[in-house]
Amino acid sequence: MTDFLDFQALARPTSPNTYLLAPSGFADEASPDAESPVFDCTQAELFSQVEALVASRKDWRLKALDAQAGRISFIAVTRFFRFKDDVDIAVLPAGDDADGSTLAIYSASRVGYSDLGANAKRVGEILTSLR
């Protein structure tokens, strides 16, 4: 298996150029920016949707994928300046609801101090596409 981000051990930088969405209790040490929603589908279905979304974007390049573990990571390239941002996603069960699923997303800029909200916007776009 490829090395994926360990959400439980995530140490975020002090710079405001990252965004973390996670279900309650999943990555609390990293202080998520928002709590992830619960989707009315299985983990496998949600993972397939995430995989299709990543594949459909010409400005996103797949780094690693493990469907069994529900993990995917990719590089997002910004439109104008061609900055590379790293995005890691974990598709997870939604508590006791066997049919529901959720996810954790961490989007981080590789360079610069501020991302001018690019990572938060990207995570929002992912959520909008999955709903």
Residue frames as a rotation matrix with the C-alpha (Angstrom) as fourth column:
MET 1
0.579 0.815 0.000 0.00
0.815 -0.579 0.000 0.00
0.000 0.000 -1.000 0.00
THR 2
-0.115 -0.557 0.822 1.18
0.486 -0.753 -0.443 3.48
0.866 0.349 0.358 -0.79
ASP 3
-0.685 -0.171 -0.708 1.84
0.720 -0.310 -0.621 5.84
-0.113 -0.935 0.335 2.07
PHE 4
0.100 0.784 0.613 -1.31
0.547 -0.558 0.625 7.83
0.831 0.272 -0.484 2.66
LEU 5
-0.421 -0.157 0.893 -1.73
-0.458 -0.813 -0.359 10.71
0.783 -0.560 0.270 5.07
ASP 6
-0.508 0.246 -0.825 -2.31
0.745 0.607 -0.278 9.58
0.433 -0.756 -0.492 8.66
PHE 7
0.067 0.640 0.765 -5.22
0.082 -0.768 0.635 11.79
0.994 0.021 -0.104 9.69
GLN 8
0.859 0.295 -0.417 -4.88
0.399 0.123 0.909 10.85
0.320 -0.947 -0.012 13.38
ALA 9
0.198 -0.878 -0.436 -1.22
0.861 -0.057 0.506 11.95
-0.469 -0.476 0.744 13.45
LEU 10
0.248 -0.056 0.967 -1.70
0.778 -0.584 -0.233 15.02
0.578 0.810 -0.101 11.25
ALA 11
-0.031 -0.325 -0.945 0.25
0.727 -0.657 0.202 18.06
-0.686 -0.681 0.257 12.49
ARG 12
0.640 0.374 0.672 -0.96
0.752 -0.485 -0.446 21.07
0.159 0.791 -0.591 10.56
PRO 13
-0.494 -0.838 0.232 1.33
0.779 -0.545 -0.309 24.02
0.385 0.028 0.922 9.89
THR 14
-0.309 0.342 -0.887 0.67
0.616 -0.638 -0.461 27.40
-0.724 -0.689 -0.013 11.50
SER 15
-0.935 -0.040 -0.352 0.27
-0.228 -0.694 0.683 28.97
-0.272 0.719 0.639 8.07
PRO 16
-0.086 0.995 0.059 -3.29
-0.337 0.026 -0.941 29.37
-0.937 -0.101 0.333 6.73
ASN 17
-0.252 -0.060 -0.966 -2.70
-0.967 -0.029 0.255 27.34
-0.044 0.998 -0.051 3.57
THR 18
-0.973 0.062 -0.223 -4.47
0.044 0.995 0.086 24.09
0.227 0.074 -0.971 4.45
TYR 19
-0.184 0.947 0.263 -8.05
-0.960 -0.231 0.161 22.96
0.213 -0.223 0.951 4.93
LEU 20
-0.976 -0.140 -0.168 -9.27
-0.089 0.957 -0.277 19.92
0.200 -0.256 -0.946 6.84
LEU 21
0.036 0.997 0.065 -12.76
-0.933 0.010 0.360 18.43
0.359 -0.073 0.931 6.75
ALA 22
-0.804 -0.328 -0.497 -13.32
-0.154 0.921 -0.358 15.42
0.575 -0.211 -0.791 9.01
PRO 23
0.296 0.908 -0.296 -16.04
0.129 0.270 0.954 13.61
0.947 -0.320 -0.037 10.91
SER 24
0.487 -0.036 0.872 -16.23
-0.787 -0.450 0.421 14.29
0.378 -0.892 -0.248 14.63
GLY 25
0.682 -0.274 0.679 -13.60
-0.444 0.582 0.681 12.33
-0.581 -0.766 0.275 16.53
PHE 26
0.912 -0.297 0.284 -11.59
0.410 0.685 -0.602 11.29
-0.016 0.665 0.747 13.47
ALA 27
0.000 -0.941 0.340 -8.81
0.792 -0.208 -0.575 13.91
0.611 0.269 0.745 13.36
ASP 28
0.850 0.518 -0.095 -9.52
0.457 -0.636 0.622 16.05
0.262 -0.572 -0.778 16.41
GLU 29
0.287 -0.826 -0.485 -5.83
0.682 -0.179 0.709 16.62
-0.672 -0.534 0.512 17.22
ALA 30
-0.631 -0.537 0.560 -5.48
0.772 -0.362 0.523 18.45
-0.078 0.762 0.643 13.89
SER 31
-0.413 0.552 -0.724 -8.42
0.147 -0.744 -0.651 20.80
-0.899 -0.375 0.226 14.63
PRO 32
-0.447 0.302 0.842 -10.62
0.890 0.245 0.385 20.29
-0.091 0.921 -0.378 11.55
ASP 33
-0.993 0.103 -0.063 -12.01
-0.114 -0.974 0.196 23.40
-0.041 0.201 0.979 9.90
ALA 34
-0.155 0.983 -0.095 -15.40
-0.979 -0.140 0.144 21.74
0.129 0.116 0.985 9.41
GLU 35
-0.406 0.140 0.903 -17.25
-0.327 0.901 -0.286 18.52
-0.854 -0.411 -0.320 10.17
SER 36
-0.944 -0.020 -0.330 -17.96
-0.323 0.266 0.908 16.30
0.070 0.964 -0.258 7.20
PRO 37
-0.045 0.999 0.021 -21.51
-0.996 -0.043 -0.074 15.42
-0.073 -0.025 0.997 6.20
VAL 38
-0.479 0.033 0.877 -23.01
-0.102 0.990 -0.093 11.95
-0.872 -0.134 -0.471 6.15
PHE 39
-0.571 0.233 -0.788 -23.86
-0.819 -0.085 0.568 10.60
0.065 0.969 0.239 2.70
ASP 40
0.249 0.788 0.563 -26.79
-0.687 0.554 -0.471 8.26
-0.683 -0.270 0.679 2.13
CYS 41
0.709 -0.120 -0.695 -24.74
-0.512 0.590 -0.624 5.58
0.485 0.799 0.357 0.38
THR 42
0.901 -0.421 -0.107 -22.25
0.412 0.750 0.517 2.84
-0.138 -0.510 0.849 1.20
GLN 43
0.310 -0.889 -0.338 -18.53
-0.179 -0.404 0.897 3.44
-0.934 -0.217 -0.284 1.54
ALA 44
-0.402 -0.467 0.788 -17.93
0.620 0.495 0.609 1.63
-0.674 0.733 0.091 -1.76
GLU 45
0.401 0.638 0.658 -20.47
0.915 -0.317 -0.250 3.84
0.049 0.702 -0.710 -3.54
LEU 46
0.927 -0.091 -0.364 -19.02
0.010 -0.964 0.267 7.04
-0.375 -0.251 -0.892 -2.09
PHE 47
-0.021 -0.998 0.053 -15.49
0.025 0.053 0.998 5.94
-0.999 0.023 0.024 -2.97
SER 48
-0.201 0.018 0.979 -16.58
0.919 0.350 0.182 5.26
-0.339 0.937 -0.087 -6.57
GLN 49
0.805 0.545 0.234 -18.03
0.590 -0.778 -0.216 8.77
0.064 0.312 -0.948 -6.76
VAL 50
0.654 -0.650 -0.387 -14.81
-0.224 -0.655 0.721 10.30
-0.722 -0.385 -0.575 -5.41
GLU 51
-0.258 -0.781 0.568 -12.69
0.373 0.462 0.804 8.24
-0.891 0.419 0.172 -7.82
ALA 52
0.135 0.400 0.907 -14.85
0.990 -0.007 -0.144 9.30
-0.051 0.917 -0.397 -10.79
LEU 53
0.957 0.212 -0.196 -14.66
0.226 -0.973 0.050 12.95
-0.180 -0.092 -0.979 -9.72
VAL 54
0.253 -0.945 -0.206 -10.87
-0.192 -0.258 0.947 12.88
-0.948 -0.200 -0.247 -9.52
ALA 55
-0.357 -0.394 0.847 -10.62
0.653 0.543 0.528 11.11
-0.668 0.741 0.063 -12.89
SER 56
0.452 0.664 0.595 -12.89
0.890 -0.294 -0.348 13.70
-0.057 0.687 -0.724 -14.53
ARG 57
0.896 -0.113 -0.429 -10.72
-0.009 -0.972 0.237 16.67
-0.444 -0.208 -0.872 -13.63
LYS 58
0.709 -0.653 0.266 -7.90
0.450 0.129 -0.884 17.56
0.543 0.746 0.385 -16.02
ASP 59
0.234 -0.616 0.752 -6.27
-0.498 -0.741 -0.451 19.77
0.835 -0.269 -0.480 -13.38
TRP 60
0.479 -0.078 0.874 -6.05
-0.810 0.344 0.475 16.91
-0.338 -0.936 0.102 -10.84
ARG 61
0.034 -0.567 -0.823 -3.39
-0.665 0.602 -0.443 14.20
0.746 0.562 -0.357 -11.10
LEU 62
0.921 0.384 -0.070 -3.86
-0.236 0.690 0.684 10.93
0.311 -0.613 0.726 -9.24
LYS 63
-0.079 -0.950 0.301 -1.00
-0.950 -0.019 -0.310 10.04
0.301 -0.311 -0.902 -6.87
ALA 64
-0.972 -0.228 -0.060 -2.36
-0.190 0.908 -0.374 6.96
0.140 -0.352 -0.925 -5.13
LEU 65
-0.005 1.000 -0.020 -5.53
-0.913 0.004 0.407 4.95
0.407 0.020 0.913 -4.87
ASP 66
-0.974 -0.171 -0.151 -6.54
-0.097 0.910 -0.404 2.06
0.207 -0.379 -0.902 -2.62
ALA 67
-0.232 0.973 -0.016 -10.21
-0.541 -0.116 0.833 1.14
0.808 0.202 0.553 -3.04
GLN 68
0.027 0.197 -0.980 -10.02
0.536 0.825 0.180 -1.55
0.844 -0.530 -0.084 -0.33
ALA 69
-0.551 -0.337 -0.763 -8.88
0.833 -0.276 -0.479 1.03
-0.050 -0.900 0.433 2.23
GLY 70
0.560 0.824 0.088 -11.11
0.828 -0.556 -0.071 3.78
-0.009 0.113 -0.994 0.84
ARG 71
0.233 -0.594 -0.770 -8.13
0.278 -0.718 0.638 6.06
-0.932 -0.362 -0.002 0.26
ILE 72
0.501 -0.138 0.854 -7.23
0.847 -0.126 -0.517 8.34
0.179 0.982 0.054 -2.61
SER 73
0.223 -0.451 -0.864 -4.69
0.316 -0.805 0.502 11.12
-0.922 -0.385 -0.037 -2.99
PHE 74
0.425 -0.051 0.904 -4.05
0.900 -0.087 -0.428 13.49
0.100 0.995 0.008 -5.83
ILE 75
-0.628 -0.622 -0.467 -2.26
0.581 -0.774 0.250 16.66
-0.517 -0.115 0.848 -6.84
ALA 76
0.596 0.789 0.151 -4.43
0.744 -0.472 -0.473 19.65
-0.302 0.393 -0.868 -7.72
VAL 77
-0.575 -0.788 0.218 -2.77
0.805 -0.500 0.319 22.19
-0.143 0.359 0.922 -10.00
THR 78
0.046 0.603 -0.796 -4.04
0.361 -0.753 -0.550 25.76
-0.931 -0.262 -0.253 -9.75
ARG 79
0.683 0.433 0.588 -5.21
0.661 -0.026 -0.750 27.40
-0.310 0.901 -0.304 -12.93
PHE 80
0.977 -0.182 0.112 -3.17
-0.102 -0.858 -0.504 30.59
0.188 0.481 -0.856 -13.24
PHE 81
0.378 -0.891 0.251 0.07
-0.926 -0.363 0.108 30.13
-0.005 -0.273 -0.962 -11.35
ARG 82
0.400 -0.147 -0.905 0.21
-0.343 0.891 -0.297 26.31
0.850 0.429 0.305 -11.68
PHE 83
-0.363 -0.445 0.819 0.83
-0.924 0.058 -0.378 25.82
0.121 -0.894 -0.432 -7.95
LYS 84
-0.276 0.212 -0.937 0.61
-0.078 0.967 0.242 22.21
0.958 0.140 -0.251 -6.81
ASP 85
-0.172 0.330 0.928 -1.56
-0.980 -0.149 -0.129 21.34
0.096 -0.932 0.349 -3.82
ASP 86
-0.883 -0.156 -0.443 -1.80
-0.126 0.987 -0.096 17.90
0.452 -0.029 -0.891 -2.23
VAL 87
-0.039 0.938 0.343 -5.21
-0.972 -0.116 0.206 16.44
0.233 -0.325 0.916 -1.45
ASP 88
-0.943 -0.206 -0.263 -5.83
-0.127 0.949 -0.288 13.31
0.309 -0.239 -0.921 0.61
ILE 89
-0.053 0.986 0.156 -9.24
-0.923 -0.108 0.369 11.69
0.381 -0.124 0.916 1.05
ALA 90
-0.996 -0.091 0.013 -10.38
-0.088 0.903 -0.421 8.87
0.027 -0.421 -0.907 3.32
VAL 91
-0.146 0.980 -0.135 -13.87
-0.616 0.017 0.787 7.41
0.774 0.198 0.602 2.81
LEU 92
-0.952 -0.253 0.174 -15.24
-0.263 0.380 -0.887 6.18
0.158 -0.890 -0.428 6.13
PRO 93
-0.344 0.877 -0.335 -18.28
0.758 0.470 0.453 4.51
0.555 -0.098 -0.826 7.67
ALA 94
-0.391 0.305 0.868 -20.72
-0.366 -0.917 0.157 6.93
0.845 -0.256 0.470 9.24
GLY 95
-0.463 0.153 0.873 -20.93
-0.885 -0.022 -0.466 5.69
-0.052 -0.988 0.145 12.79
ASP 96
-0.572 0.311 0.759 -23.54
-0.164 0.863 -0.477 3.01
-0.804 -0.398 -0.443 13.41
ASP 97
0.483 0.783 -0.391 -25.37
-0.535 -0.089 -0.840 3.61
-0.693 0.615 0.376 10.14
ALA 98
-0.056 -0.537 0.842 -24.34
0.302 0.795 0.527 0.63
-0.952 0.283 0.118 8.00
ASP 99
0.390 0.281 0.877 -25.62
0.906 0.054 -0.420 2.25
-0.165 0.958 -0.234 4.81
GLY 100
1.000 0.005 -0.009 -24.21
0.004 -0.993 -0.115 5.71
-0.009 0.115 -0.993 5.43
SER 101
0.224 -0.974 0.028 -20.70
0.972 0.222 -0.073 6.92
0.065 0.044 0.997 4.81
THR 102
0.942 -0.061 -0.331 -18.62
0.005 -0.981 0.195 10.01
-0.336 -0.185 -0.923 5.30
LEU 103
0.515 -0.818 0.255 -15.14
0.700 0.230 -0.676 11.22
0.495 0.527 0.691 4.45
ALA 104
0.526 -0.506 -0.684 -12.14
0.317 -0.629 0.710 13.16
-0.789 -0.590 -0.170 5.60
ILE 105
0.654 -0.332 0.680 -10.40
0.654 -0.204 -0.729 15.54
0.381 0.921 0.084 3.21
TYR 106
0.403 -0.615 -0.678 -7.12
0.350 -0.581 0.735 17.37
-0.846 -0.533 -0.019 3.75
SER 107
0.686 -0.187 0.703 -6.05
0.653 -0.269 -0.708 19.86
0.321 0.945 -0.062 1.10
ALA 108
0.567 -0.592 -0.573 -2.68
0.343 -0.463 0.817 21.56
-0.749 -0.660 -0.059 1.55
SER 109
0.942 -0.314 -0.115 -0.60
-0.278 -0.543 -0.793 23.96
0.187 0.779 -0.599 -0.50
ARG 110
0.575 -0.807 -0.139 2.99
0.800 0.589 -0.115 22.99
0.174 -0.045 0.984 -1.11
VAL 111
-0.567 -0.803 0.183 4.31
0.767 -0.596 -0.237 26.55
0.299 0.006 0.954 -1.27
GLY 112
-0.357 0.362 0.861 3.42
-0.038 -0.927 0.374 29.94
0.933 0.101 0.345 0.12
TYR 113
-0.999 0.018 0.044 2.07
-0.045 -0.098 -0.994 31.16
-0.013 -0.995 0.099 3.41
SER 114
-0.277 0.960 -0.040 -1.53
-0.370 -0.146 -0.917 31.84
-0.887 -0.239 0.396 2.39
ASP 115
-0.776 0.074 0.627 -3.61
0.531 0.614 0.584 30.06
-0.341 0.786 -0.516 -0.22
LEU 116
-0.862 0.476 -0.176 -6.22
-0.504 -0.842 0.194 32.85
-0.056 0.256 0.965 -0.44
GLY 117
-0.090 0.895 0.436 -8.90
-0.727 0.240 -0.643 30.28
-0.681 -0.375 0.630 0.37
ALA 118
-0.198 -0.028 -0.980 -8.06
-0.919 0.353 0.176 27.90
0.341 0.935 -0.096 -2.49
ASN 119
-0.931 -0.207 -0.301 -7.98
-0.112 0.947 -0.302 24.76
0.348 -0.248 -0.904 -0.34
ALA 120
-0.638 0.769 0.044 -11.29
-0.035 0.029 -0.999 25.52
-0.769 -0.639 0.009 1.39
LYS 121
0.009 0.633 -0.774 -12.86
-0.895 -0.340 -0.288 26.25
-0.446 0.695 0.564 -1.99
ARG 122
-0.526 -0.288 -0.800 -11.56
-0.687 0.698 0.201 22.96
0.501 0.655 -0.565 -3.41
VAL 123
-0.983 0.185 -0.018 -13.00
0.154 0.755 -0.637 20.96
-0.104 -0.629 -0.770 -0.52
GLY 124
-0.323 0.909 -0.264 -16.31
-0.329 -0.369 -0.869 22.78
-0.887 -0.194 0.418 -0.95
GLU 125
-0.093 0.229 -0.969 -16.34
-0.996 -0.031 0.089 21.93
-0.009 0.973 0.230 -4.66
ILE 126
-0.867 -0.239 -0.438 -15.71
-0.254 0.967 -0.025 18.27
0.429 0.089 -0.899 -3.86
LEU 127
-0.792 0.609 0.037 -18.61
0.185 0.298 -0.936 18.21
-0.581 -0.735 -0.349 -1.40
THR 128
-0.106 0.771 -0.628 -20.92
-0.681 -0.516 -0.519 19.98
-0.725 0.372 0.580 -3.85
SER 129
-0.343 -0.102 -0.934 -20.04
-0.883 0.374 0.283 17.47
0.320 0.922 -0.218 -6.57
LEU 130
-0.945 -0.095 -0.313 -20.73
-0.004 0.960 -0.280 14.51
0.327 -0.264 -0.908 -4.28
ARG 131
-0.683 0.729 0.030 -24.12
-0.157 -0.108 -0.982 15.72
-0.713 -0.676 0.188 -3.02
